Amino acid sequence: MIDYSFEADRCVIVGITTPEVSVAQTEEYLDELAFLIDTAGAVVVKRFTQKLPYKDSRYFVGSGKLEEIKEYMKAEELKWAVFDDELSPSQARNIEKFLDCHVLDRTGLILNIFAQRAGTAHSKAQVSLAQYQYLLPRLTRMWTHLDRQRGGAGLTMRGVGETQIETDRRIILSKISLLKQKLADIDKQKTVQRKNRESLVRVALVGYTNVGKSTLMNLLSKSEVLAENKLFATLDTTVRKVVIDNLPFLLTDTVGFIRKLPHGLVESFKSTLDEVREADLLIHVVDISHPGFEQQIEVVNNTLSEIDAGNKPMIMLFNKIDAYTYVEKEADDLTPKTKENRTLEELKQTYLSQSNRITCFVSAKNKENIDNLRQTIYDNVKTIHAIRYPYNNFLY
């Protein structure tokens, strides 16, 4: 795998506010970017934001703002600037030249974390494929030190720099081809493995990253899947057989989704996401204590639709009720209630009143309301099991 690592480095982060993105949303997105950087092992020193009608095609932000960032980075002796969006190859090249530092965009940062977290040969191959696909259009940036070696007889002569880029492009295309073949072989193995599990109902835990899927997996299956307060703690799917009362089924813990998930990653993790695609029931885990949990629900639903898994039976599982907080309104405040003023009970009523949704509210950390969750899962799996395997009288 390619090493993007900038561990133990200090950096600045940059975001923009556009007519489509409010100031509050920009701050929330930068909080998430800072958490991603913390997961990658680096430290955010300062954040820069700018209000713009649209992204600057040359520098992402205005040249005046970029000059301000440059002065600050020079004064603080910082080497990294991280942008909360995917930069085009030309934008990244222009910004690097202007700031005279390393530039990383959101996609590169997510790939960095995935590379650190990949544990099995399967996930390493998936991450490598995504990295090479990301790197291919950005090769010119890596060979700017050969700019002066382009030969001297006008357009007809090609110098060392261009030849080197072409060589690298061929090498990368060859590696992409090999990795695709390797993943196709792994895919066949996984398909065979999934076919061998056909007599059991398959349930998959899905949701935004860091909402508590692995903690719930450990709680329901009594296994020891890595669960920590970091983004993308899980990259490899874990499948466990779970028995509730007399009913056995398979429970899968999957990779978390995130806003602006790079398309290349969705493609690379096709075989991992097949576990979601082929599940009979989805448990959509939501961190109800997160201020932007409704946007996170939307991101997950959109990603599920992207991978053709949006119409599956689903249990909405609101986790971390122990950490939920709200702002109480003053008695003489007559203004309408906002999201921040909703109590947990009011939220429960909102979602429970939606007849088309099966909902459950739990705290995996404090094991609160887990019996109700087990019963909800049991009822739904039993219904699917009875239809799918009518002659199977369960376990006993």
MILUM-913015 format. One record per residue (C-alpha): x, y, z; residue in one letter. Coordinates in steps of 0.25 Angstrom, whole numbers, plus 5000, padded with zeros to 4 digits. Layout:
BEGIN
XYZa ...
END
This chain:
BEGIN
500050005000m 500450144998i 500850225010d 500150355011y 500550365026s 500650495033f 500550445047e 501050535059a 500950655050d 500250785052r 499350845042c 498350945038v 496950905033i 496150985022v 494650995019g 493751085011i 492251135014t 491451135001t 489951164999p 489651015000e 490451005013v 490251085025s 491251135035v 490751035046a 490950925036q 492350965032t 492750965046e 492150825048e 492850775036y 494150835041l 493950765054d 493750635047e 495050665038l 495750695051a 495350555057f 495850495044l 497150555046i 497250515060d 496950375056t 498050385046a 498950425057g 499250575054a 498850705062v 497950815057v 498550955061v 497651045054k 496351045045r 496151145034f 494751165027t 494251265016q 492951305011k 492851284996l 491751274985p 492451154980y 493851084981k 494951154974d 495351074962s 496851104964r 497151104979y 495851054985f 495751174994v 496051324990g 497551364988s 497451464999g 497051355009k 498151265004l 499151375006e 498651385021e 498751235022i 500251235016k 500651345026e 500051265038y 500751135034m 502051205032k 501951275046a 501651135052e 502551055043e 501450965039l 501650865027k 500250815025w 498950875020a 497650785020v 496450835011f 495050785015d 494650745001d 495250664989e 496250754982l 496450744967s 497850704963p 498050844957s 497550914970q 498450824979a 499650864970r 499351014970n 499151014985i 500450934988e 501151034979k 500551154986f 500751105001l 502051024999d 501550915007c 500850775007h 499350785003v 498350675006l 496950675003d 495750595010r 495850475000t 497350465003g 497150475018l 496150365018i 497050275009l 498150305019n 497250245031i 496850125023f 498250095020a 498550095035q 497350015038r 497449905028a 497749775035g 497449665025t 497949635011a 496549665006h 496449805012s 497949835008k 497649804994a 496349884994q 497050005000v 498249994990s 497349994978l 496650124983a 497950184986q 498550154972y 497250204966q 497350334974y 498750354970l 498650334955l 498150464951p 499050534961r 500450484956l 500850614950t 500950674964r 501950574968m 502950604957w 502950754957t 504450754961h 504650704947l 504050824940d 505350874936r 505750744929q 504750754918r 505750764907g 506050894899g 505550874884a 504150924886g 502950834886l 503550724878t 504550684888m 504050614901r 504950614913g 505250524925v 504050584933g 502950544924e 503550404921t 503650374936q 502150414938i 501750324926e 502650214932t 501950224946d 500550234939r 500850104932r 501350044945i 500050094953i 499150044942l 499749904943s 499649904958k 498149944957i 497949834947s 498649724956l 497849774969l 496549774961k 496849624957q 497249594972k 495949654977l 495149574967a 495749444972d 495449484986i 494049524982d 493849384977k 494349324990q 493349414998k 492249374989t 492449224992v 492549255007q 491249335006r 490549214999k 491049125010n 490249205020r 488949205012e 488049135023s 488149245032l 487549385032v 488649495030r 488549625038v 489549735035a 489849855044l 490049985036v 490150125039g 491050255040y 492450235045t 492650235060n 491250215064v 491450085072g 491249975062k 492449885067s 492049905082t 490649855078l 491249745071m 492049705083n 490849715092l 489849635083l 490849525079s 491749525091k 492949535082s 494149625083e 494149715071v 495049835072l 494249955077a 494850095080e 494450235079n 495150255066k 494650275052l 494750145043f 495150055054a 494449945046t 494949925032l 494749765030d 493349715032t 493249615043t 492149515042v 491649435055r 490549335058k 489549395068v 488449315075v 487349385082i 486449295089d 486249175079n 486549255067l 487949255060p 488349365050f 489649425044l 490049565049l 491049645041t 491849765045d 492149855033t 493049975030v 492350115034g 491950215024f 492350355024i 491950485017r 492650505003k 493150365004l 494050354992p 493350284980h 494650204978g 494550144992l 493150094989v 493550024977e 494849964983s 494049914995f 492949854986k 493149714992s 493149765006t 491849835003l 491249714997d 491049665011e 490049785012v 489449764998r 489149615001e 488649635016a 487149605018d 487049705029l 487849835032l 487949895046i 488250045043h 489050095056v 488950245058v 489750325069d 488550405074i 489550485083s 490150545071h 489650685067p 489550655052g 488950515054f 487850545044e 488850575033q 489650455036q 488350365034i 488250435021e 489650405017v 489450255020v 488150245013n 488750305000n 489950215001t 489050095003l 488250134990s 489550154983e 489950004986i 488449954983d 488149924997a 487250035000g 485949954999n 486249845010k 485449825023p 486149915033m 486149945048i 486550085052m 487350065064l 487650195072f 488850175080n 489550255091k 488350305098i 489150325111d 489950435104a 488750505098y 488650655102t 487750775099y 487550915102v 486450945112e 485551065108k 485251175117e 483851185123a 483651325117d 484251285103d 483151285093l 483951255081t 483751125073p 484551005078k 485750975070t 486550845069k 487350875081e 486150885090n 485550745087r 485550655099t 485850505097l 484450475099e 483950565089e 484950505079l 484450365082k 483050405080q 483450465066t 484050345061y 483150245068l 481950315062s 482450275048q 481750155045s 482550105034n 483850105042r 484249995053i 485050075063t 485750045076c 486550135086f 487750075093v 489050105100s 490049995096a 491050055106k 490150045118n 489349925113k 488050005114e 486849945107n 487649835101i 486549735104d 485549815096n 486549815084l 486749665085r 485249645084q 485049745073t 486149665065i 485549535069y 484149575064d 484749625050n 485649505048v 484649405051k 483649465041t 484749455030i 485149315035h 483749265034a 483549315020i 484949275015r 485049135021y 483649095024p 484048945027y 485148985037n 484548975051n 485649065057f 486649015067l 485848935076y 
END
